Amino acid sequence: MKSVFWISTITVILIVSVMGSIFYFDSIAESTQLDPTEGTPNSGIQLVVENLSALPDGKVSFKVSFNDEDSSVIEAVIVNGERYSWIDGSQEDPTISKNKTKEWSVDIGEFEQNENIQVVVKATTGSVSANTTVGATSPDCNTPSDPIVDPQTPDNQTLPDYVYDYYGGVNLFSDGIHVLATSQDPRTLFGEFNVANDYWKMLLDSEITKATDQEFISILLSRGNKPTGGYDIQIENFAWLESYPVKLLFQVNFTDPGEGVMVTEAITNPLVLVPIGKLTSGQYNIEVPIAQYILNIDEEGNPYYIQILTFAPVIWEQTLTITKTEEHTPSTTFEVILNGNEVPDLTIQVDLTNGLTEDEAKDIVEAAFIRTLEGKLHRLDSITYDNQKIVAHYIWGYDENDMGHIFDITAEITKLKITIVHCR
């Protein structure tokens, strides 16, 4: 009898344990309609949202195109959960056919800088979701660039605080933290690259773990290559913790497309570039806790999120060391004219008080070339100089077989003026 009793007891305990485990894991996987604050990039096979922007004064605008053989009717536009009809923001017909693009714009009130804006375009053939941050702009290397803005001036608010991209970094950046050191704010270099991938390749070449206090530091967070669109990375917040070592703490949201969510059939690499600036010498710890979500679209075309819960938190970590520049060479600032347009001044660490040496002349023209076409292969073809003027000619290219582009520099020493003419 005792053995029967103990067998029955053990059986009951096992059943209770199994049921408890099932209940626990079911509770983790249960769908909860959570909003991770940030949305997803363009994610439609048929519908594609492009040039989405949101300004602090409340204006939201975008272009939408259609890639299917048939046509579709745009039924609604949902901005941060608020539903609008197509005619609220466009005079164009809501019917859209293959390879056609329509524009939509509406003023919905003031936004805070860097506030996330999510747009869902609902049509008869399906829905597509896109997102942006207020005041952010993405580099468009297929159109002429605006004049470069000096990040040291009060006008630097015209530059985006963070730069998001989903295609330019494909096959370049692995998932994780990438620390970059450049001679200037990399946001000012968008217009120098016709292909976005070349811009990100230039930044990849500047990846470091140690830098000096004279270099401009940026942090790039990448999810690595993804098989389709619909994968997103968004910074929820960023904090600078004055500890020792100093901690740069990010809170980042990852979003993956759920089952049935339309996505672009192209490899993507969701990444975000965060400009930091020059840092004082010392050690810095970069910490990136990650929250993960699945995006779904309900029957009404509205997005909702399921948070992915894990037993252990997902945190990326990286250490950066900044060293102090030992020698301080007096610097000289030049006015710069690039292809007939004024661009920010160029400060070069050369001392011209005792005349101009050959090395200093080469330093000046090399700094001018790198500031203009950083990352390009180049060779100084000729240089002449005296204490009044430097005249230099470079040839450059995207690789060794492309070294046919010209770059001419005239530096007027007495006027502290550099004139650059180059072609692609």
C-alpha positions as a Markdown table, in Angstrom:
| # | Residue | x | y | z |
|---|---|---|---|---|
| 1 | Met | 0.0 | 0.0 | 0.0 |
| 2 | Lys | 2.8 | 2.4 | 0.8 |
| 3 | Ser | 4.4 | 1.9 | -2.6 |
| 4 | Val | 1.1 | 2.6 | -4.3 |
| 5 | Phe | 0.7 | 5.8 | -2.2 |
| 6 | Trp | 4.2 | 7.0 | -3.1 |
| 7 | Ile | 3.7 | 6.3 | -6.8 |
| 8 | Ser | 0.5 | 8.2 | -6.8 |
| 9 | Thr | 2.1 | 11.1 | -5.0 |
| 10 | Ile | 5.0 | 11.3 | -7.4 |
| 11 | Thr | 2.7 | 11.1 | -10.4 |
| 12 | Val | 0.6 | 14.1 | -9.1 |
| 13 | Ile | 3.8 | 16.1 | -8.5 |
| 14 | Leu | 5.0 | 15.4 | -12.1 |
| 15 | Ile | 1.7 | 16.4 | -13.6 |
| 16 | Val | 1.6 | 19.7 | -11.6 |
| 17 | Ser | 5.2 | 20.5 | -12.7 |
| 18 | Val | 4.5 | 19.9 | -16.4 |
| 19 | Met | 1.3 | 22.0 | -16.3 |
| 20 | Gly | 3.1 | 24.8 | -14.4 |
| 21 | Ser | 5.9 | 24.9 | -17.0 |
| 22 | Ile | 3.3 | 25.0 | -19.9 |
| 23 | Phe | 1.5 | 27.8 | -18.2 |
| 24 | Tyr | 4.7 | 29.7 | -17.6 |
| 25 | Phe | 5.9 | 29.5 | -21.2 |
| 26 | Asp | 2.5 | 30.3 | -22.6 |
| 27 | Ser | 2.4 | 33.4 | -20.5 |
| 28 | Ile | 5.8 | 34.5 | -22.0 |
| 29 | Ala | 4.5 | 33.9 | -25.6 |
| 30 | Glu | 1.1 | 35.5 | -24.9 |
| 31 | Ser | 0.4 | 38.4 | -27.3 |
| 32 | Thr | 0.3 | 41.7 | -25.5 |
| 33 | Gln | -0.3 | 44.8 | -27.5 |
| 34 | Leu | 2.8 | 46.7 | -26.5 |
| 35 | Asp | 4.1 | 49.8 | -28.3 |
| 36 | Pro | 7.9 | 49.9 | -28.3 |
| 37 | Thr | 7.6 | 53.6 | -29.0 |
| 38 | Glu | 9.4 | 53.3 | -32.3 |
| 39 | Gly | 7.9 | 51.8 | -35.5 |
| 40 | Thr | 9.3 | 50.1 | -38.6 |
| 41 | Pro | 10.8 | 51.2 | -41.8 |
| 42 | Asn | 9.1 | 50.9 | -45.2 |
| 43 | Ser | 7.7 | 47.4 | -45.2 |
| 44 | Gly | 5.4 | 46.7 | -48.2 |
| 45 | Ile | 5.9 | 44.6 | -51.2 |
| 46 | Gln | 3.1 | 46.5 | -53.1 |
| 47 | Leu | 3.0 | 49.8 | -51.3 |
| 48 | Val | 6.3 | 51.6 | -50.5 |
| 49 | Val | 6.5 | 54.7 | -48.3 |
| 50 | Glu | 9.4 | 57.1 | -49.1 |
| 51 | Asn | 10.7 | 60.4 | -47.9 |
| 52 | Leu | 8.7 | 60.3 | -44.7 |
| 53 | Ser | 9.4 | 63.5 | -42.6 |
| 54 | Ala | 8.0 | 65.1 | -39.6 |
| 55 | Leu | 8.8 | 68.7 | -38.6 |
| 56 | Pro | 8.6 | 70.3 | -35.1 |
| 57 | Asp | 5.7 | 72.5 | -36.3 |
| 58 | Gly | 3.6 | 69.3 | -36.8 |
| 59 | Lys | 3.8 | 68.8 | -40.5 |
| 60 | Val | 4.0 | 65.2 | -41.6 |
| 61 | Ser | 4.6 | 64.4 | -45.3 |
| 62 | Phe | 5.6 | 61.4 | -47.4 |
| 63 | Lys | 5.4 | 59.8 | -50.8 |
| 64 | Val | 3.8 | 56.5 | -51.5 |
| 65 | Ser | 4.3 | 54.3 | -54.6 |
| 66 | Phe | 2.8 | 51.1 | -55.8 |
| 67 | Asn | 4.6 | 48.1 | -57.3 |
| 68 | Asp | 1.9 | 45.7 | -58.3 |
| 69 | Glu | 0.5 | 45.0 | -61.8 |
| 70 | Asp | -3.0 | 46.0 | -60.8 |
| 71 | Ser | -4.1 | 49.1 | -58.9 |
| 72 | Ser | -5.1 | 49.9 | -55.3 |
| 73 | Val | -7.1 | 52.4 | -53.5 |
| 74 | Ile | -5.6 | 54.1 | -50.4 |
| 75 | Glu | -8.3 | 54.0 | -47.7 |
| 76 | Ala | -6.6 | 55.7 | -44.8 |
| 77 | Val | -3.4 | 57.1 | -43.3 |
| 78 | Ile | -2.8 | 56.4 | -39.6 |
| 79 | Val | -0.3 | 58.8 | -37.9 |
| 80 | Asn | 0.7 | 57.7 | -34.4 |
| 81 | Gly | -2.7 | 55.9 | -34.0 |
| 82 | Glu | -4.7 | 58.9 | -35.3 |
| 83 | Arg | -6.7 | 57.9 | -38.4 |
| 84 | Tyr | -7.0 | 60.3 | -41.4 |
| 85 | Ser | -8.6 | 59.9 | -44.8 |
| 86 | Trp | -6.5 | 60.3 | -48.0 |
| 87 | Ile | -8.1 | 63.6 | -48.9 |
| 88 | Asp | -7.1 | 65.1 | -45.5 |
| 89 | Gly | -3.6 | 65.4 | -46.9 |
| 90 | Ser | -3.7 | 65.2 | -50.7 |
| 91 | Gln | -5.6 | 66.6 | -53.6 |
| 92 | Glu | -4.6 | 63.6 | -55.7 |
| 93 | Asp | -6.9 | 60.7 | -56.4 |
| 94 | Pro | -6.6 | 57.9 | -53.8 |
| 95 | Thr | -6.4 | 55.3 | -56.6 |
| 96 | Ile | -2.8 | 54.3 | -57.3 |
| 97 | Ser | -1.4 | 52.1 | -60.1 |
| 98 | Lys | 1.9 | 50.5 | -60.9 |
| 99 | Asn | 5.0 | 52.7 | -60.7 |
| 100 | Lys | 2.9 | 55.7 | -59.8 |
| 101 | Thr | 3.9 | 58.0 | -56.8 |
| 102 | Lys | 1.6 | 60.2 | -54.8 |
| 103 | Glu | 2.3 | 62.7 | -52.1 |
| 104 | Trp | 0.5 | 63.2 | -48.8 |
| 105 | Ser | 1.0 | 66.0 | -46.2 |
| 106 | Val | -0.9 | 67.2 | -43.2 |
| 107 | Asp | -0.4 | 69.5 | -40.3 |
| 108 | Ile | -1.4 | 67.7 | -37.0 |
| 109 | Gly | 0.1 | 70.0 | -34.4 |
| 110 | Glu | 3.4 | 70.6 | -32.7 |
| 111 | Phe | 5.9 | 67.8 | -32.0 |
| 112 | Glu | 8.9 | 67.5 | -29.7 |
| 113 | Gln | 12.3 | 67.2 | -31.3 |
| 114 | Asn | 13.3 | 63.6 | -31.9 |
| 115 | Glu | 9.8 | 62.4 | -31.1 |
| 116 | Asn | 9.0 | 59.2 | -33.0 |
| 117 | Ile | 6.3 | 59.4 | -35.7 |
| 118 | Gln | 4.8 | 56.2 | -37.1 |
| 119 | Val | 2.7 | 56.2 | -40.3 |
| 120 | Val | 0.6 | 53.3 | -41.5 |
| 121 | Val | -0.8 | 53.6 | -45.1 |
| 122 | Lys | -3.9 | 51.3 | -45.5 |
| 123 | Ala | -5.0 | 50.4 | -49.0 |
| 124 | Thr | -7.4 | 47.8 | -50.5 |
| 125 | Thr | -4.4 | 45.5 | -51.2 |
| 126 | Gly | -2.8 | 45.7 | -47.8 |
| 127 | Ser | -1.0 | 48.0 | -45.4 |
| 128 | Val | 2.6 | 49.4 | -45.0 |
| 129 | Ser | 4.2 | 50.9 | -42.0 |
| 130 | Ala | 7.0 | 53.5 | -41.9 |
| 131 | Asn | 8.5 | 55.7 | -39.2 |
| 132 | Thr | 10.8 | 58.7 | -38.6 |
| 133 | Thr | 11.9 | 61.0 | -35.8 |
| 134 | Val | 10.9 | 64.6 | -35.7 |
| 135 | Gly | 13.5 | 66.8 | -37.4 |
| 136 | Ala | 15.4 | 63.7 | -38.8 |
| 137 | Thr | 16.5 | 63.5 | -42.4 |
| 138 | Ser | 18.0 | 60.6 | -44.2 |
| 139 | Pro | 20.9 | 61.0 | -46.6 |
| 140 | Asp | 19.8 | 61.1 | -50.2 |
| 141 | Cys | 22.8 | 60.6 | -52.4 |
| 142 | Asn | 20.8 | 60.8 | -55.7 |
| 143 | Thr | 19.9 | 64.5 | -55.4 |
| 144 | Pro | 22.1 | 67.6 | -55.0 |
| 145 | Ser | 23.1 | 68.1 | -51.4 |
| 146 | Asp | 22.3 | 71.2 | -49.4 |
| 147 | Pro | 25.3 | 73.4 | -48.3 |
| 148 | Ile | 27.4 | 71.7 | -45.6 |
| 149 | Val | 26.6 | 73.0 | -42.1 |
| 150 | Asp | 29.5 | 73.5 | -39.7 |
| 151 | Pro | 28.6 | 71.5 | -36.6 |
| 152 | Gln | 30.4 | 74.0 | -34.4 |
| 153 | Thr | 28.0 | 76.8 | -35.3 |
| 154 | Pro | 24.6 | 77.5 | -33.7 |
| 155 | Asp | 23.0 | 76.3 | -37.0 |
| 156 | Asn | 23.9 | 72.7 | -36.3 |
| 157 | Gln | 20.4 | 71.9 | -35.3 |
| 158 | Thr | 19.7 | 71.5 | -39.0 |
| 159 | Leu | 21.6 | 68.2 | -38.9 |
| 160 | Pro | 19.8 | 65.1 | -37.7 |
| 161 | Asp | 20.7 | 64.0 | -34.2 |
| 162 | Tyr | 20.7 | 60.4 | -35.3 |
| 163 | Val | 21.0 | 59.0 | -38.8 |
| 164 | Tyr | 19.1 | 55.9 | -39.6 |
| 165 | Asp | 19.6 | 53.7 | -42.7 |
| 166 | Tyr | 18.4 | 50.2 | -43.7 |
| 167 | Tyr | 20.1 | 49.5 | -47.1 |
| 168 | Gly | 23.4 | 51.4 | -47.3 |
| 169 | Gly | 25.3 | 49.2 | -44.7 |
| 170 | Val | 24.4 | 45.9 | -46.4 |
| 171 | Asn | 27.4 | 43.5 | -46.3 |
| 172 | Leu | 29.4 | 46.1 | -44.3 |
| 173 | Phe | 28.5 | 46.1 | -40.7 |
| 174 | Ser | 28.0 | 43.1 | -38.4 |
| 175 | Asp | 25.5 | 43.3 | -35.6 |
| 176 | Gly | 26.8 | 45.1 | -32.6 |
| 177 | Ile | 28.6 | 48.4 | -31.6 |
| 178 | His | 31.0 | 50.1 | -34.0 |
| 179 | Val | 33.0 | 53.1 | -32.8 |
| 180 | Leu | 34.1 | 55.5 | -35.5 |
| 181 | Ala | 36.7 | 58.2 | -35.5 |
| 182 | Thr | 36.8 | 60.9 | -38.2 |
| 183 | Ser | 38.4 | 64.3 | -38.8 |
| 184 | Gln | 34.9 | 66.0 | -38.7 |
| 185 | Asp | 31.3 | 65.4 | -38.0 |
| 186 | Pro | 30.4 | 62.6 | -40.5 |
| 187 | Arg | 26.8 | 64.0 | -40.9 |
| 188 | Thr | 28.4 | 66.8 | -43.0 |
| 189 | Leu | 29.7 | 64.4 | -45.6 |
| 190 | Phe | 26.4 | 63.0 | -47.0 |
| 191 | Gly | 26.6 | 65.1 | -50.2 |
| 192 | Glu | 30.0 | 63.9 | -51.2 |
| 193 | Phe | 28.8 | 60.4 | -52.0 |
| 194 | Asn | 26.6 | 59.4 | -55.0 |
| 195 | Val | 26.0 | 55.9 | -53.5 |
| 196 | Ala | 24.9 | 55.5 | -49.9 |
| 197 | Asn | 26.9 | 52.3 | -49.6 |
| 198 | Asp | 30.1 | 54.3 | -50.3 |
| 199 | Tyr | 29.3 | 56.7 | -47.5 |
| 200 | Trp | 28.9 | 53.8 | -45.0 |
| 201 | Lys | 32.0 | 52.1 | -46.4 |
| 202 | Met | 34.0 | 55.2 | -45.7 |
| 203 | Leu | 32.8 | 55.2 | -42.1 |
| 204 | Leu | 33.6 | 51.4 | -41.7 |
| 205 | Asp | 37.2 | 52.2 | -42.6 |
| 206 | Ser | 37.3 | 54.7 | -39.7 |
| 207 | Glu | 36.3 | 52.1 | -37.0 |
| 208 | Ile | 38.5 | 52.1 | -34.0 |
| 209 | Thr | 38.7 | 51.0 | -30.3 |
| 210 | Lys | 41.3 | 53.7 | -29.5 |
| 211 | Ala | 41.3 | 57.4 | -30.6 |
| 212 | Thr | 42.7 | 60.7 | -29.7 |
| 213 | Asp | 41.0 | 63.7 | -28.1 |
| 214 | Gln | 41.3 | 65.6 | -31.4 |
| 215 | Glu | 39.1 | 63.1 | -33.4 |
| 216 | Phe | 35.4 | 63.3 | -33.8 |
| 217 | Ile | 33.8 | 60.2 | -32.3 |
| 218 | Ser | 30.6 | 58.6 | -33.5 |
| 219 | Ile | 28.8 | 55.4 | -32.4 |
| 220 | Leu | 27.1 | 53.2 | -35.0 |
| 221 | Leu | 24.7 | 50.4 | -33.9 |
| 222 | Ser | 23.9 | 47.8 | -36.4 |
| 223 | Arg | 21.6 | 44.7 | -36.5 |
| 224 | Gly | 23.7 | 43.2 | -39.3 |
| 225 | Asn | 22.3 | 41.8 | -42.6 |
| 226 | Lys | 18.6 | 40.8 | -42.5 |
| 227 | Pro | 16.9 | 38.7 | -45.3 |
| 228 | Thr | 14.1 | 41.2 | -46.0 |
| 229 | Gly | 12.8 | 44.6 | -45.0 |
| 230 | Gly | 10.6 | 45.1 | -42.0 |
| 231 | Tyr | 13.4 | 44.8 | -39.5 |
| 232 | Asp | 14.0 | 47.9 | -37.4 |
| 233 | Ile | 16.3 | 49.5 | -34.9 |
| 234 | Gln | 15.3 | 52.6 | -32.9 |
| 235 | Ile | 17.0 | 54.5 | -30.1 |
| 236 | Glu | 14.5 | 55.0 | -27.3 |
| 237 | Asn | 16.8 | 57.1 | -25.2 |
| 238 | Phe | 20.5 | 57.9 | -24.7 |
| 239 | Ala | 22.2 | 58.9 | -21.4 |
| 240 | Trp | 25.7 | 60.1 | -20.5 |
| 241 | Leu | 26.5 | 58.8 | -17.0 |
| 242 | Glu | 29.3 | 60.7 | -15.2 |
| 243 | Ser | 30.8 | 57.7 | -13.5 |
| 244 | Tyr | 34.3 | 56.3 | -13.8 |
| 245 | Pro | 34.7 | 55.1 | -16.4 |
| 246 | Val | 32.1 | 57.4 | -18.1 |
| 247 | Lys | 29.2 | 55.3 | -19.4 |
| 248 | Leu | 27.4 | 56.0 | -22.6 |
| 249 | Leu | 24.1 | 54.2 | -22.0 |
| 250 | Phe | 21.6 | 53.6 | -24.8 |
| 251 | Gln | 18.1 | 52.0 | -24.6 |
| 252 | Val | 17.4 | 50.5 | -28.0 |
| 253 | Asn | 14.3 | 48.8 | -29.5 |
| 254 | Phe | 14.5 | 46.0 | -32.1 |
| 255 | Thr | 11.4 | 45.2 | -34.2 |
| 256 | Asp | 10.9 | 42.2 | -36.4 |
| 257 | Pro | 8.1 | 41.7 | -38.9 |
| 258 | Gly | 5.4 | 39.3 | -37.8 |
| 259 | Glu | 3.8 | 36.6 | -39.8 |
| 260 | Gly | 1.7 | 38.0 | -42.6 |
| 261 | Val | 3.3 | 41.5 | -42.5 |
| 262 | Met | 4.4 | 42.6 | -45.9 |
| 263 | Val | 8.1 | 43.3 | -46.3 |
| 264 | Thr | 10.4 | 44.4 | -49.1 |
| 265 | Glu | 12.2 | 41.4 | -50.7 |
| 266 | Ala | 15.7 | 42.8 | -50.3 |
| 267 | Ile | 18.5 | 42.3 | -47.9 |
| 268 | Thr | 18.6 | 45.1 | -45.3 |
| 269 | Asn | 21.0 | 46.2 | -42.6 |
| 270 | Pro | 19.2 | 48.3 | -40.0 |
| 271 | Leu | 21.6 | 50.7 | -38.4 |
| 272 | Val | 21.8 | 54.1 | -36.7 |
| 273 | Leu | 24.7 | 56.5 | -36.5 |
| 274 | Val | 25.0 | 58.6 | -33.3 |
| 275 | Pro | 27.4 | 61.6 | -33.5 |
| 276 | Ile | 29.2 | 62.2 | -30.2 |
| 277 | Gly | 32.0 | 64.7 | -30.8 |
| 278 | Lys | 35.5 | 65.1 | -29.4 |
| 279 | Leu | 36.0 | 63.4 | -26.1 |
| 280 | Thr | 38.5 | 64.1 | -23.3 |
| 281 | Ser | 41.1 | 61.5 | -22.6 |
| 282 | Gly | 40.1 | 58.5 | -20.5 |
| 283 | Gln | 38.1 | 55.3 | -20.8 |
| 284 | Tyr | 34.5 | 55.1 | -21.9 |
| 285 | Asn | 32.1 | 52.2 | -21.5 |
| 286 | Ile | 29.3 | 51.9 | -24.1 |
| 287 | Glu | 26.3 | 49.8 | -23.0 |
| 288 | Val | 23.2 | 49.0 | -25.1 |
| 289 | Pro | 20.3 | 47.2 | -23.4 |
| 290 | Ile | 18.0 | 45.9 | -26.1 |
| 291 | Ala | 14.2 | 45.4 | -26.0 |
| 292 | Gln | 12.8 | 43.1 | -28.8 |
| 293 | Tyr | 9.3 | 43.2 | -30.4 |
| 294 | Ile | 7.3 | 41.6 | -33.1 |
| 295 | Leu | 5.2 | 43.9 | -35.3 |
| 296 | Asn | 1.8 | 42.7 | -36.4 |
| 297 | Ile | -1.0 | 44.4 | -38.3 |
| 298 | Asp | -4.6 | 43.8 | -37.2 |
| 299 | Glu | -7.6 | 43.5 | -39.4 |
| 300 | Glu | -8.2 | 47.2 | -39.3 |
| 301 | Gly | -4.7 | 47.9 | -40.6 |
| 302 | Asn | -3.4 | 49.1 | -37.2 |
| 303 | Pro | 0.0 | 48.1 | -36.0 |
| 304 | Tyr | 0.5 | 46.3 | -32.6 |
| 305 | Tyr | 3.5 | 44.8 | -31.0 |
| 306 | Ile | 4.3 | 41.6 | -29.1 |
| 307 | Gln | 7.3 | 41.9 | -26.8 |
| 308 | Ile | 9.8 | 39.0 | -26.9 |
| 309 | Leu | 10.7 | 38.2 | -23.3 |
| 310 | Thr | 14.0 | 36.4 | -22.6 |
| 311 | Phe | 15.4 | 34.8 | -19.4 |
| 312 | Ala | 18.5 | 37.0 | -19.5 |
| 313 | Pro | 18.6 | 40.6 | -20.7 |
| 314 | Val | 20.3 | 41.3 | -24.1 |
| 315 | Ile | 23.0 | 43.9 | -23.6 |
| 316 | Trp | 25.7 | 45.0 | -26.1 |
| 317 | Glu | 28.9 | 46.3 | -24.5 |
| 318 | Gln | 32.0 | 48.0 | -25.9 |
| 319 | Thr | 35.0 | 49.9 | -24.4 |
| 320 | Leu | 36.6 | 53.0 | -25.9 |
| 321 | Thr | 39.9 | 54.5 | -24.9 |
| 322 | Ile | 40.7 | 58.2 | -25.7 |
| 323 | Thr | 44.3 | 59.3 | -25.4 |
| 324 | Lys | 45.5 | 62.9 | -25.1 |
| 325 | Thr | 47.3 | 64.5 | -28.0 |
| 326 | Glu | 50.8 | 65.1 | -26.8 |
| 327 | Glu | 51.9 | 68.0 | -29.0 |
| 328 | His | 49.8 | 70.9 | -29.8 |
| 329 | Thr | 50.7 | 72.5 | -33.1 |
| 330 | Pro | 49.3 | 76.0 | -33.7 |
| 331 | Ser | 46.4 | 75.9 | -36.1 |
| 332 | Thr | 45.4 | 78.0 | -39.1 |
| 333 | Thr | 41.8 | 78.4 | -40.3 |
| 334 | Phe | 41.1 | 78.8 | -44.0 |
| 335 | Glu | 37.9 | 80.0 | -45.8 |
| 336 | Val | 36.9 | 77.3 | -48.3 |
| 337 | Ile | 35.2 | 77.6 | -51.7 |
| 338 | Leu | 34.2 | 74.2 | -53.1 |
| 339 | Asn | 33.1 | 74.1 | -56.8 |
| 340 | Gly | 32.0 | 77.7 | -56.5 |
| 341 | Asn | 30.1 | 77.3 | -53.2 |
| 342 | Glu | 31.0 | 78.4 | -49.7 |
| 343 | Val | 31.5 | 75.5 | -47.3 |
| 344 | Pro | 32.5 | 75.5 | -43.6 |
| 345 | Asp | 36.0 | 76.8 | -42.8 |
| 346 | Leu | 38.8 | 74.3 | -42.6 |
| 347 | Thr | 41.2 | 74.4 | -39.6 |
| 348 | Ile | 44.6 | 72.8 | -40.1 |
| 349 | Gln | 47.3 | 72.2 | -37.6 |
| 350 | Val | 50.1 | 74.2 | -39.3 |
| 351 | Asp | 52.1 | 77.2 | -38.1 |
| 352 | Leu | 52.5 | 79.8 | -40.8 |
| 353 | Thr | 54.1 | 82.5 | -38.7 |
| 354 | Asn | 57.6 | 81.6 | -39.9 |
| 355 | Gly | 56.9 | 81.0 | -43.6 |
| 356 | Leu | 55.7 | 77.9 | -45.4 |
| 357 | Thr | 57.6 | 74.7 | -45.7 |
| 358 | Glu | 57.1 | 71.9 | -48.2 |
| 359 | Asp | 55.7 | 69.6 | -45.6 |
| 360 | Glu | 53.3 | 72.3 | -44.4 |
| 361 | Ala | 52.1 | 72.9 | -48.0 |
| 362 | Lys | 51.5 | 69.2 | -48.4 |
| 363 | Asp | 49.7 | 69.0 | -45.1 |
| 364 | Ile | 47.3 | 71.8 | -46.2 |
| 365 | Val | 46.4 | 70.3 | -49.5 |
| 366 | Glu | 46.0 | 66.8 | -48.1 |
| 367 | Ala | 43.7 | 68.1 | -45.3 |
| 368 | Ala | 41.6 | 69.9 | -48.0 |
| 369 | Phe | 41.3 | 66.7 | -50.0 |
| 370 | Ile | 40.4 | 64.4 | -47.1 |
| 371 | Arg | 37.8 | 66.9 | -45.8 |
| 372 | Thr | 36.2 | 66.9 | -49.3 |
| 373 | Leu | 36.6 | 63.3 | -50.4 |
| 374 | Glu | 37.5 | 61.3 | -47.3 |
| 375 | Gly | 38.0 | 57.6 | -48.0 |
| 376 | Lys | 38.8 | 58.0 | -51.7 |
| 377 | Leu | 42.0 | 56.7 | -53.3 |
| 378 | His | 44.1 | 59.6 | -54.3 |
| 379 | Arg | 47.6 | 60.7 | -55.4 |
| 380 | Leu | 49.2 | 64.1 | -55.3 |
| 381 | Asp | 50.2 | 64.6 | -59.0 |
| 382 | Ser | 51.9 | 68.0 | -58.7 |
| 383 | Ile | 52.4 | 70.9 | -56.2 |
| 384 | Thr | 54.0 | 74.3 | -56.3 |
| 385 | Tyr | 54.2 | 76.8 | -53.5 |
| 386 | Asp | 55.7 | 79.9 | -52.0 |
| 387 | Asn | 54.8 | 82.1 | -49.0 |
| 388 | Gln | 51.8 | 83.6 | -50.9 |
| 389 | Lys | 50.2 | 80.6 | -52.7 |
| 390 | Ile | 50.0 | 76.8 | -53.0 |
| 391 | Val | 48.8 | 75.2 | -56.3 |
| 392 | Ala | 48.2 | 71.4 | -56.2 |
| 393 | His | 46.7 | 68.8 | -58.5 |
| 394 | Tyr | 45.4 | 65.4 | -57.4 |
| 395 | Ile | 44.1 | 62.4 | -59.3 |
| 396 | Trp | 41.7 | 60.1 | -57.5 |
| 397 | Gly | 39.3 | 57.3 | -58.0 |
| 398 | Tyr | 37.0 | 54.7 | -56.3 |
| 399 | Asp | 39.6 | 52.0 | -56.9 |
| 400 | Glu | 42.9 | 51.6 | -58.7 |
| 401 | Asn | 41.2 | 51.2 | -62.1 |
| 402 | Asp | 39.3 | 54.4 | -61.6 |
| 403 | Met | 42.1 | 56.9 | -61.0 |
| 404 | Gly | 40.9 | 59.3 | -63.7 |
| 405 | His | 39.1 | 62.0 | -61.6 |
| 406 | Ile | 40.7 | 65.4 | -61.0 |
| 407 | Phe | 41.0 | 67.5 | -57.9 |
| 408 | Asp | 42.6 | 71.0 | -58.1 |
| 409 | Ile | 43.5 | 73.1 | -55.0 |
| 410 | Thr | 44.6 | 76.7 | -54.8 |
| 411 | Ala | 45.5 | 77.9 | -51.3 |
| 412 | Glu | 46.1 | 81.7 | -51.0 |
| 413 | Ile | 48.2 | 81.9 | -47.9 |
| 414 | Thr | 48.0 | 85.7 | -47.5 |
| 415 | Lys | 44.1 | 85.6 | -47.7 |
| 416 | Leu | 43.8 | 82.3 | -45.8 |
| 417 | Lys | 41.5 | 81.1 | -48.6 |
| 418 | Ile | 41.3 | 77.6 | -50.3 |
| 419 | Thr | 39.6 | 77.2 | -53.6 |
| 420 | Ile | 38.8 | 73.6 | -54.7 |
| 421 | Val | 37.5 | 72.4 | -58.1 |
| 422 | His | 36.9 | 68.7 | -58.6 |
| 423 | Cys | 34.8 | 66.4 | -60.8 |
| 424 | Arg | 33.4 | 63.0 | -60.3 |
